[in-house]
Amino acid sequence: MAKQWDPQLLKSLTNEQTIKVAPDYADHRALTPIIVWFVRVGNDLYVRAYRGPRSKWYQSAVKQGTGQAELDGHQLSVKFAPVDRSSFVNKTVNQEYLAKYHGNSMLWMVENALDSTLKVSPK
């Protein structure tokens, strides 16, 4: 059975705008943590690379599938799983990004990053 996020941790993220992620390299070193926008859909967390699939951290996250995330001051081991651009999940994630960051001048990145949506799960 897949691990689930702790409900208290999810609740503590309600007012957070960003999290830090650090996918593993092929030699299992961690990348320098990257600050990313995230959204919550139900009990799942999703992130996107604003530069899309060519982002180095995104490529490492897809290739290795593991890394670290800093959530509300907690350093946690995580898994990364790509989400297909055309999936219902990605459309829902897009709606959440638009709702959460509606006043941000960098909102353009939501559409440009559709091909780089990752589900972040506890490891």
Salt bridges, closest charged atoms under 4 A:
ASP27 OD2 - ARG29 NE 2.80
ASP44 OD1 - LYS119 NZ 3.70
ASP115 OD2 - ARG85 NH1 3.29
